[in-house]
Amino acid sequence: IIPTPATCRWLARQPASTSRRLAVYPQGYHLLARDLHADTVLEDMAAWLANPKGVLPSGLDGAASVTALCAEG
């Protein structure tokens, strides 16, 4: 819903922090936990709740996902 270039500009202005995590779902839209790919999002949410510092099952979190998103936009 939010244009990718605007998202990438916002992300570039955010201070580096080890207390935040970001997962980018390329096929995700509004209401991620209810859309066609909800199973992926819900599995990631459950994994994060069980272990906030652990790896997400989707592998869609981290700097690489942001880099991939912003390279497209």
Secondary structure, DSSP 8 states (H G I E B T S, - for coil): ---HHHHHHHHHTS---SS---B--TT--SSGGGSTTHHHHHHHHHHHHH-TTS--TT--BSHHHHHHHHHH-
